Amino acid sequence: MMVIHATNSAEGYDPAIRSLQRHLSFLNYRGFRLLFKNEMMLRNHTTRSLGLFDGKVLEVTLKSATQEKVVLGVKMYNPKTPSGVSLDTTVSVSRRGTFFVGGPRHEDGVLLLPITAWY
């Protein structure tokens, strides 16, 4: 999983995320910077959490895996707010596929969270 800051106050792509440029180019932002990268090892029915800059938490749960794809539960919430769940979904991701979670505001832009299923 990566955390990318998309903004209009800068231009260009961080060299570390050039491989994602085709996925990011359609967004209405000019600058993309990798804030950090976190490799998570998940086993069936395990959950890993990642704290974000705005106080939110992203949880990823491996629900199932086959040779072709994984099924992940993805939840984003603010632990300080009782009804602070902003995302609670299940996605199917092809082997070595990437999907994006996006939208939490950060400074003068938004955070984008590409999650790749490497196995």
Backbone torsions as a table, in degrees:
resi	resn	phi	psi	omega
1	MET	NA	143.2	176.6
2	MET	-123.6	159.4	171.1
3	VAL	-123.1	118.7	-177.4
4	ILE	-116.0	136.0	175.1
5	HIS	-98.7	118.5	176.2
6	ALA	-101.5	131.2	-175.1
7	THR	-151.2	163.1	172.8
8	ASN	-104.5	-1.7	-179.4
9	SER	-84.0	-5.1	175.9
10	ALA	-137.3	165.8	178.7
11	GLU	-128.6	149.6	175.3
12	GLY	98.4	178.9	-176.5
13	TYR	-116.2	134.1	171.6
14	ASP	-56.6	131.9	-179.9
15	PRO	-54.8	-28.4	-178.2
16	ALA	-70.4	-15.0	-178.7
17	ILE	-121.8	17.4	178.7
18	ARG	-54.8	-33.4	-179.4
19	SER	-64.3	-18.9	179.1
20	LEU	-96.9	1.9	-174.1
21	GLN	-55.6	-40.6	-179.3
22	ARG	-64.0	-27.7	178.3
23	HIS	-81.0	-25.2	-174.8
24	LEU	-96.2	-20.2	-171.1
25	SER	-64.4	-22.9	-179.4
26	PHE	-81.6	-10.3	-179.3
27	LEU	-76.4	156.6	-176.7
28	ASN	-87.2	45.6	177.0
29	TYR	-131.6	151.3	-177.7
30	ARG	-103.5	-21.5	-176.6
31	GLY	-125.0	139.0	-178.4
32	PHE	-136.5	121.4	-176.8
33	ARG	-128.1	131.0	176.2
34	LEU	-73.7	120.3	177.4
35	LEU	-87.5	-43.9	171.4
36	PHE	-166.7	164.3	-178.8
37	LYS	-128.6	137.2	-177.6
38	ASN	-137.2	117.3	177.0
39	GLU	-90.1	124.4	-179.2
40	MET	-112.4	129.8	173.9
41	MET	-98.1	121.8	-179.3
42	LEU	-119.8	138.9	170.3
43	ARG	-107.9	165.1	180.0
44	ASN	-49.4	131.9	175.0
45	HIS	63.9	25.0	173.1
46	THR	-106.2	154.7	-178.3
47	THR	-124.7	139.9	172.9
48	ARG	-122.8	145.2	-178.3
49	SER	-118.7	151.3	177.4
50	LEU	-138.5	122.5	176.9
51	GLY	-79.4	135.9	179.6
52	LEU	-102.2	169.3	-173.9
53	PHE	-65.9	-26.2	-175.5
54	ASP	-94.9	13.1	-179.9
55	GLY	93.0	-11.3	178.0
56	LYS	-74.9	161.1	177.9
57	VAL	-123.8	137.6	174.0
58	LEU	-109.9	125.9	176.9
59	GLU	-114.1	135.3	176.6
60	VAL	-123.2	127.6	-179.1
61	THR	-121.4	128.4	174.7
62	LEU	-81.9	111.4	-178.6
63	LYS	-88.6	-36.9	176.9
64	SER	-165.2	161.3	179.4
65	ALA	-147.4	138.6	172.8
66	THR	-127.2	-179.2	176.7
67	GLN	-61.7	-30.8	-173.7
68	GLU	-92.9	-32.1	-172.5
69	LYS	-157.1	166.0	171.7
70	VAL	-121.3	153.7	172.8
71	VAL	-114.4	122.1	-176.2
72	LEU	-118.4	139.8	168.2
73	GLY	-93.0	132.3	-178.4
74	VAL	-127.5	126.1	-178.8
75	LYS	-135.2	132.6	174.8
76	MET	-123.1	132.0	-177.1
77	TYR	-154.3	164.2	173.8
78	ASN	-106.8	112.7	-176.3
79	PRO	-65.6	-15.2	-179.6
80	LYS	-88.6	-6.4	-178.5
81	THR	-118.1	120.9	-177.3
82	PRO	-54.2	-40.2	179.7
83	SER	-108.9	38.1	-172.6
84	GLY	-86.2	19.2	179.1
85	VAL	-77.9	119.2	179.2
86	SER	-104.7	-12.8	177.3
87	LEU	-154.2	132.8	175.4
88	ASP	-151.2	99.0	-173.1
89	THR	-145.6	168.5	174.8
90	THR	-122.7	133.5	-179.4
91	VAL	-128.2	151.0	174.3
92	SER	-108.3	125.8	-175.8
93	VAL	-124.0	127.4	177.0
94	SER	-64.6	154.4	177.2
95	ARG	-54.4	129.6	-176.8
96	ARG	64.5	16.0	177.3
97	GLY	-87.7	159.4	-179.5
98	THR	-126.5	138.8	169.9
99	PHE	-129.6	158.4	-174.6
100	PHE	-115.6	136.6	166.7
101	VAL	-108.8	131.8	-177.1
102	GLY	-144.7	163.2	171.3
103	GLY	123.9	-27.9	-180.0
104	PRO	-60.9	126.4	179.7
105	ARG	-67.0	142.4	177.6
106	HIS	-148.6	121.4	-178.2
107	GLU	48.6	-120.4	-176.5
108	ASP	-100.9	28.0	-179.0
109	GLY	-159.1	-145.0	179.7
110	VAL	-135.6	161.5	173.0
111	LEU	-95.1	137.3	172.9
112	LEU	-118.0	134.7	-174.4
113	LEU	-123.0	87.6	174.9
114	PRO	-74.3	132.5	178.7
115	ILE	-120.6	122.4	-177.5
116	THR	-112.8	136.9	178.9
117	ALA	-95.6	93.0	177.1
118	TRP	-100.2	118.0	174.4
119	TYR	-161.6	NA	NA
